[in-house]
Structures are given as structure tokens and as C-alpha cells.
């Protein structure tokens, strides 16, 4: 018995001479996370008109004793589609070698993809999240996603000159694009109802006041809310006592008249359509087709021309409206949606 106790005592003494680390249980480093994502909730933000968004996130608690590399990617999905990786020029993968950096905040500029053939409809919602992984792609963590709304400009059909003049960017900044026209073919002729919606946006942009629709609808051919707003503001009185002709293609003199009324309502205290009168301005030289301009529209046409809002079509012609059936058939004097938006942009910028 004494021999057994002596043996045990000797064993205990030997173990006491070993370093404590030899007895410790060493954790599996590969099972641990080498970082902590502080900003798990990405802030919601608007995608700009070029499809770029800047995501900001913070990495905390990096383990400098953890010798592995960290990769940071951005993932996206459009509406209810599957999550995918960003690729292309703006993917901007961040690479942190061996974790040997201090905790910091990182920013990444990314774009949603176009190379997969996706056709933008306008008003899609794009979700983004940041994916950090180490070692291999099976070990990592993802942030919560941010809800990012597109501008709705992509997927729309427009002429090249609109991009050169940044018409949509300028209109977006001024709040001039009606929801009803987002995702549309902007090269098509604009109707009276569509232009009424744009004119209402111009009024709201210049006045800083939201237009309210008329409680009483004087028209029997439309219940369009934007038309009733335009009527209530005094932008239009319709084409007859009880008709607005919402689906009739707008002509150039009607566009000039509606926008001039917007200017009067914003700049002349107490102005109403019933008390309308000509504006004081330096009138430009008459157009060669001055006789074709309707009497009610003539002052508005020359006011718009004098302020650089609307121009002639060349050869000293204004083309106010279609007179003959042949002119009507060719769309003479009509304006496209993109032309109407460009006029609205100049109006909001020049007469602010």
C-alpha cells in the first residue's frame, strides 16, 4: 500500500513540473470566427441613375492570431429572384490578408448586374448584403440585407439624346417623373392625360406644394387623379365643357399653354384661370406659321419661346398643331414623352 501511494505521489510531482499549456485543451481555430460584423444591418439607400450604390459596413474583433485570409463580397437579388454574386467592374471584392489589420469601417461601391440579360422594367427593388468568408466559401457569415429601391429609369426606351443631355437624371432630381410613365417607351407620343401628370409635377416642384385633385369631376371621359389635380390647380380646363380628351395626343401649343399656366399659378398671387391675362415679357419675332397658333395659346407659345423652354422646329416654324388630316397622320406638331419631359425640365430649371 505504501509503495502504491509513493508511486502516485511521484506521478503527481512529475505532472506538476509540466507547463500548464501542455495540459490545456487547444481549441480548433478553424471552427472559430476570425471577426465580428458590427454593422449587420446595412443602411437602406437609393441606387443612383447609373446603378451604383455605396455599402458601408464595419468589421470588429479581428483575431490577429488567426492566420487566414478574409474575403468580402457583395451579394444581390432583384425582387424575388435568387441571391447572386456581383460581378464586373464594380464587384470590388475586398481581400484582407491574414487578418493583420485593426478593426475598421469599410466601404464598397457596387452595381447591380446587366450582363445576365436581365431586362429592367423599372421600379424593381434590389436587395444587397455583404458576405464575409475565410478559408473556403463554406465558412462565412452574411449581413442582413438592405432594401434598396431602383430609380426606375433602367429598362425604359429612350432616344440617345436624352442620355447626352441627362434628361432623366435632371428630371429625377426635380421630381418630375410621374409613376405612371416609369418603365414606359419614352419615344412614343405623349397624351394629354400623361402631360397633365408631368405638368402637375412641375407645379409641385416650383411651388413646393402638393397638388390636390378636384372634389368635383367636371369631365365625363376621365377619372384620372392627375387630370383632376391639373384641373384643380388651373393647368387645364379641358377640350370642352365636360371633356378632357385624355387619350388624345398632345400638341405643342397645348404643352406651352399648360406650362405657362403652371408658371402663372406659382408666380402670380391669386391667379386663377378665370382671371387669366397675358404676361409681360419681351416677345420674340413671330414664327412663319404664327397664323396657325390658336388665339388662346399664342401668348403662352411666345412666353415659352422667350424663356428658352420650347423652341421652334426649324425654318422659323413652330408647328403648334396639326391643321390638315395629312399632318395629323404624320404626327405633325405632336410631342413625344421624352420631349415633353425635356420641356418640363427646362421649365423647372429656368423659371424657378
C-alpha positions in Angstrom: 0.0 0.0 0.0 2.9 2.4 0.9 4.5 1.5 -2.4 1.3 2.4 -4.3 1.0 5.8 -2.5 4.6 6.6 -3.2 4.1 5.8 -6.9 1.0 8.1 -7.1 2.9 10.9 -5.3 5.8 10.7 -7.7 3.4 10.8 -10.7 1.7 13.9 -9.3 5.1 15.6 -8.8 6.1 14.8 -12.4 2.9 16.3 -13.8 3.3 19.4 -11.7 6.6 20.0 -13.5 4.9 20.2 -17.0 3.8 23.5 -18.4 0.1 24.3 -17.9 -0.3 24.7 -21.7 0.6 21.1 -22.2 -2.5 20.1 -20.2 -4.9 22.7 -21.7 -7.4 21.8 -24.4 -6.4 23.7 -27.6 -9.5 24.9 -29.4 -9.9 24.2 -33.1 -9.1 27.6 -34.6 -10.8 26.8 -37.9 -14.1 26.4 -36.1 -13.9 30.0 -34.8 -14.9 33.2 -36.5 -12.0 35.5 -37.0 -14.1 38.6 -37.0 -17.3 40.1 -35.8 -19.7 42.1 -38.1 -20.7 45.1 -36.1 -22.9 46.7 -38.8 -25.0 43.7 -39.6 -27.9 45.9 -40.7 -26.9 47.6 -43.9 -28.4 51.1 -44.2 -31.1 51.5 -46.8 -30.1 53.8 -49.6 -31.1 54.8 -53.1 -29.4 53.4 -56.1 -28.3 56.2 -58.4 -29.1 56.5 -62.1 -26.0 54.6 -63.0 -26.9 51.6 -60.9 -24.2 52.3 -58.3 -24.7 52.0 -54.6 -22.1 52.5 -51.8 -22.4 50.0 -49.0 -20.7 50.7 -45.7 -20.1 48.1 -43.0 -17.8 47.7 -40.0 -15.6 44.7 -39.1 -14.9 44.3 -35.4 -12.9 41.9 -33.2 -10.4 40.6 -35.8 -8.2 37.9 -34.4 -4.6 38.7 -35.2 -3.6 35.2 -34.0 -5.8 33.7 -36.6 -3.8 33.2 -39.7 -6.2 33.0 -42.5 -7.5 35.4 -45.3 -10.8 37.1 -45.3 -12.8 37.8 -48.4 -15.6 40.3 -48.6 -18.2 40.1 -51.4 -21.5 41.8 -52.1 -24.5 39.7 -53.0 -27.7 40.9 -54.5 -31.1 39.8 -55.6 -33.8 41.6 -57.7 -37.3 41.5 -56.3 -38.0 37.8 -55.5 -35.2 36.3 -57.6 -32.4 34.2 -56.2 -29.4 35.7 -54.4 -26.3 36.0 -56.6 -22.8 37.5 -56.5 -21.9 40.8 -58.1 -19.5 40.6 -61.0 -18.0 43.0 -63.4 -16.2 46.3 -62.9 -17.9 47.3 -59.7 -17.9 44.0 -57.8 -15.0 45.3 -55.7 -14.1 42.2 -53.7 -12.1 43.2 -50.5 -9.2 41.0 -49.5 -7.8 41.1 -46.0 -4.6 39.1 -45.7 -4.1 37.1 -42.5 -6.4 39.3 -40.5 -3.5 41.6 -39.7 -5.5 44.8 -39.6 -7.1 46.8 -36.9 -11.0 46.9 -36.7 -12.2 49.4 -39.1 -15.1 50.6 -41.3 -15.1 49.6 -44.9 -17.0 51.0 -47.9 -17.7 49.2 -51.1 -19.2 50.7 -54.3 -21.2 48.1 -56.2 -23.6 47.9 -59.1 -26.4 45.6 -60.0 -25.6 43.4 -62.9 -26.7 43.7 -66.5 -24.5 41.1 -68.1 -27.0 38.3 -67.3 -29.5 39.6 -69.8 -32.0 40.9 -67.3 -34.4 43.4 -68.8 -35.1 46.2 -66.4 -38.8 47.0 -66.1 -38.4 50.0 -63.8 -39.3 50.2 -60.1 -37.6 47.0 -59.2 -36.3 46.5 -55.7 -32.7 45.4 -55.4 -31.6 43.8 -52.1 -27.9 43.8 -51.1 -26.0 42.1 -48.4 -22.3 41.7 -47.5 -20.8 38.2 -47.4 -17.6 37.7 -45.4 -15.9 34.3 -45.6 -12.5 32.8 -44.7 -10.6 29.7 -45.6 -13.2 28.5 -48.1 -16.6 29.7 -49.1 -18.4 27.2 -46.8 -17.2 29.2 -43.7 -18.5 32.7 -43.5 -21.3 35.0 -42.4 -23.7 37.3 -44.1 -25.1 40.6 -43.1 -28.8 41.3 -43.0 -29.9 42.7 -46.3 -30.7 46.3 -47.1 -33.8 47.3 -49.0 -32.7 49.4 -51.9 -35.1 50.9 -54.4 -34.1 51.5 -58.0 -34.8 54.8 -59.7 -36.9 53.1 -62.3 -35.0 54.6 -65.2 -33.5 51.4 -66.5 -35.5 49.2 -68.8 -37.2 52.2 -70.4 -36.9 53.0 -74.1 -35.5 56.5 -74.8 -33.5 58.2 -77.5 -29.7 58.7 -77.2 -30.0 62.5 -76.9 -31.8 62.1 -73.6 -28.7 60.5 -72.1 -26.4 63.1 -73.7 -28.5 65.9 -72.0 -29.0 63.8 -68.8 -32.8 64.4 -69.1 -33.8 61.6 -66.8 -31.2 62.4 -64.2 -32.3 66.1 -64.1 -36.0 65.2 -64.1 -35.4 62.7 -61.3 -33.6 65.3 -59.2 -36.5 67.7 -59.7 -39.2 65.1 -59.0 -40.8 65.5 -62.5 -41.3 61.8 -63.5 -44.9 60.6 -62.8 -45.1 57.0 -61.6 -47.5 56.2 -64.5 -44.7 56.9 -67.0 -41.9 54.9 -65.3 -40.8 51.9 -67.4 -42.6 53.3 -70.5 -41.4 53.8 -74.1 -40.4 57.5 -73.9 -40.2 57.8 -77.7 -43.9 57.4 -78.1 -46.2 60.5 -78.5 -47.5 61.8 -75.2 -51.2 62.0 -74.5 -53.0 64.9 -72.8 -53.5 62.9 -69.6 -49.8 62.0 -69.5 -48.7 65.5 -70.0 -51.1 66.7 -67.3 -49.3 64.4 -64.9 -46.0 65.9 -65.8 -47.4 69.5 -65.6 -48.6 68.7 -62.1 -45.1 67.6 -61.1 -43.7 70.8 -62.5 -46.2 72.8 -60.4 -45.2 70.8 -57.2 -41.5 71.3 -57.9 -41.8 75.0 -58.4 -44.3 75.7 -55.6 -43.2 73.2 -53.1 -46.9 72.4 -52.6 -48.6 69.1 -53.3 -51.5 69.4 -55.8 -54.9 68.1 -54.6 -57.4 66.7 -57.0 -60.7 68.5 -57.5 -63.5 67.0 -55.4 -66.0 67.6 -58.3 -65.1 65.9 -61.6 -66.3 68.1 -64.4 -65.2 65.6 -67.1 -67.3 62.7 -68.3 -64.4 61.0 -70.2 -61.9 60.5 -67.4 -61.5 60.0 -63.7 -57.7 60.3 -63.8 -56.4 61.7 -60.5 -53.6 63.6 -62.1 -56.0 65.2 -64.6 -58.2 66.3 -61.6 -55.2 67.7 -59.9 -54.3 69.7 -63.1 -57.9 71.0 -63.3 -58.0 72.0 -59.6 -54.7 73.9 -60.0 -55.9 75.7 -63.1 -53.5 74.0 -65.5 -56.3 72.8 -67.8 -60.0 73.4 -68.4 -60.4 70.5 -70.9 -61.2 70.5 -74.5 -64.9 71.1 -74.0 -67.3 71.8 -71.1 -67.3 68.2 -69.9 -64.5 66.7 -71.9 -60.8 66.4 -71.3 -59.8 64.0 -74.2 -57.3 62.2 -72.0 -56.1 59.8 -74.7 -55.7 62.4 -77.5 -52.1 63.1 -78.4 -50.9 66.4 -77.0 -49.8 69.1 -79.4 -47.1 71.7 -79.0 -49.3 74.7 -78.3 -51.2 72.8 -75.6 -47.9 71.9 -73.9 -46.9 75.6 -73.9 -50.3 76.6 -72.6 -50.3 74.2 -69.7 -46.8 75.0 -68.6 -47.4 78.8 -68.8 -50.5 78.3 -66.6 -48.2 76.5 -64.1 -45.9 79.5 -64.1 -48.8 81.9 -63.6 -50.2 79.9 -60.7 -46.9 79.8 -58.9 -45.7 83.3 -59.5 -48.9 85.5 -59.6 -50.7 85.7 -56.2 -54.4 84.9 -56.6 -54.1 83.8 -60.2 -56.9 81.7 -61.5 -57.8 80.5 -65.0 -61.0 82.6 -64.8 -58.9 85.8 -64.2 -56.2 84.9 -66.7 -54.3 87.7 -68.6 -51.2 88.0 -70.8 -47.8 88.1 -69.2 -45.3 91.0 -69.5 -42.2 89.8 -71.4 -40.1 90.7 -74.4 -41.9 88.9 -77.2 -39.7 87.3 -79.9 -40.2 87.7 -83.6 -43.3 86.0 -84.9 -42.9 82.5 -86.4 -43.7 82.0 -90.1 -46.7 79.8 -89.1 -47.9 82.3 -86.5 -51.4 82.3 -88.1 -51.7 78.6 -87.2 -51.2 79.2 -83.5 -54.6 79.2 -81.7 -55.5 82.6 -80.2 -55.8 81.1 -76.7 -52.3 79.6 -76.9 -50.4 82.4 -78.7 -49.2 84.3 -75.6 -48.1 81.1 -74.0 -46.2 79.9 -77.0 -44.2 83.1 -77.3 -43.6 83.2 -73.5 -42.2 79.7 -73.5 -40.0 80.6 -76.5 -38.8 83.8 -75.0 -37.6 81.9 -71.9 -36.0 79.0 -73.8 -38.4 76.4 -72.6 -39.8 75.5 -76.1 -38.1 76.1 -79.4 -39.3 76.0 -83.0 -38.7 73.1 -85.3 -36.5 75.0 -87.8 -37.1 77.3 -90.7 -38.8 79.7 -88.4 -41.7 77.3 -87.9 -43.2 76.4 -84.5 -45.7 73.7 -85.6 -48.3 74.5 -83.0 -50.9 72.0 -84.0 -51.9 69.7 -86.9 -54.2 71.6 -89.3 -54.8 69.0 -92.0 -55.6 65.3 -91.9 -52.2 64.6 -93.5 -50.5 66.5 -90.7 -52.4 64.5 -88.2 -51.5 61.2 -89.8 -47.8 62.0 -89.7 -47.8 63.2 -86.1 -47.0 66.8 -87.0 -46.9 69.1 -84.0 -47.1 66.3 -81.5 -44.5 65.8 -78.8 -43.0 62.6 -77.6 -42.9 61.7 -73.9 -39.2 62.4 -73.7 -39.6 65.7 -75.5 -42.3 66.7 -73.1 -40.1 65.7 -70.1 -37.3 67.8 -71.5 -39.6 70.8 -71.8 -40.7 70.2 -68.2 -37.0 70.0 -67.0 -36.2 73.3 -68.7 -39.3 74.9 -67.2 -38.4 73.8 -63.7 -34.8 74.9 -64.1 -35.2 78.2 -65.9 -38.2 79.6 -64.2 -37.5 78.6 -60.6 
